Amino acid sequence: MNSGSIAIGEFEGGLDVQTTLESGQTFLWRRDDGRAYETGGASGGSAWYHTVVGGHTDGESEVLRVRQRDDRLEWEASFDAESLVAERLRLDDDLPAIFERIPDHPLLADARETYPGLRIVNDPFFPCLVSFICSAQMRVGRIHGMQTALAREFGETVEFDGETYHAFPTPERLARATEDELRELGLGYRAPYVRRSAELVASGEATADDVRGLDYEDARDAMQAFVGVGDKVADCVLLFSLGYLEAVPLDTWIQTAIAEHYPHCEKGSYAETSRALREEFGGEFAGYAQTYVFHYLRTRG
């Protein structure tokens, strides 16, 4: 087993692992005690979280575990995972510098004060895509449960440190699943969307490469080649997987923020409202402002 430890103070703006991994932006990390999303507003915890990643030694899937303890970020894996931890948790993002580019607002200031160290994640494309296809009209705990069930039923099993873990299913495996099998896992009407999008990725008919490198709004349009992907889901995948930090997903909580704090940004259409809020949040890093506001309002209820 490989392991490592990094002082949280080395990351500009700090890090809160629990807030980051239980903030509704990623559903690919499992908490070892099974209690993810049980407590609204949880932060600063020391629980282990794990995810299964693509092979870094012999091509096989491998387990990566992280936790925060005593002002340090600890990790364990069967390979030297320090660079991957930094990539997945965006540890190189300079949070103070980012927020210098975002205009001050009392709501955002309250969110930052409540959840310092919240970072945007960098998830793999296909699992992120499926997660947010499943997110429509769902609470974050239910979305997380769906992804856990998909991994358990259709994912490769991986042994690590005496325990059995489950990788997220490949596009090819989900493409072979029946709609009934997916519905039995709670996907409901989202089942055919997940299956068809898996078919598109597996066949190469539509992939992340069709999106990467496009200008932001063109990328949002291109994302909608996947079945079950509208503007909001597209923005989530762009922000949490493809590095478009200007993306501002307009979910229910952000619509609440617009109505109560930024009414001048309501323009009557998703595209125009998103553009106005993106400008309000400073443009290039608007997705960071969105993520803080979303998590703050959601946990306040």
C-alpha positions, 0 to 999 in steps of 0.5 A: 500500500502507498500512502501520503500526507499533505499539510492543508496549509499548503493549499491556497485557501485551504481544503475541507474534504467533507464539505467538498465531497458532500456538497452535491457536486460529486457522487463518485466518492463513497464514505467508508462509514456509509454516512455520506449526505446524512447530515446537512451542513456537515464540514470538517469531518475526519471520515475516510472517503474512497473512489475507484479510479482507472489503473495506474500500474497494470491497467486494473482499476484501483482504490483511492482513499482520502481523509482530513485529520489534524489539518492534514490531507491523508491518502491511501492507494495501491499506487503513488496517488498524490498527483491524482488527489491534487487533480481530483480535488483541484488542490492547485486552485488558488481560492483567494485569487479566484475570489478576488475575481468575483464581485463581493455580495453578502450572500456569497460572503456568508457562504464562504465564511460558512464553508471555507475550503470548499473546492470544485472537483474534477470528476471523470466524464462518463460517471459525472454525466450519468450522475447528473442525468440522474439528478433531475428532480432528485435530492443529493442523497438520492442521487448518491444512492443511485450511483452507489447502486449502479456501481454495486450492480454493474461495476467491476469489483476491486480488492484493496486492503482486505475490502471489496470495492466497486468501480463505476460501470463502464459505458459498455456495461451500462449500454448492455443493461436493460431499462427494467434493470436500471429502473429497479435501482431507482432511476425511474424515467431516467433509465432510458436516458442513461442507457442511450447515453451509455450507448453513445459513449460506448460506440464513440458516436458522442464523447467528451472529445466532442466537447473539450476545447469548445467555447463555453456556450458552444460546449453547453450546446454540444453536451446536449447530444447526450440523451437526457442532457439539457442546459442545467445538466450540461452545465454541471458536467462542464463545471465538475468534469471538463474544467469550465469554471465559468459554468453556472448551473441554474438549479432550484437553489440558484433560481432561489438565489436569483429571485431573492438576491439577484432579481436583475439577472432573471432574463426569461430564458436559461441562456440569457439568465445564465449569462447574466448571472455569470457576469454577476459572478465575475465571468471566468470563475463564476462556477466557484461562486455558484457552487458556494451559493448552491451548497450554502442555500441547500444546507440552510434548507 
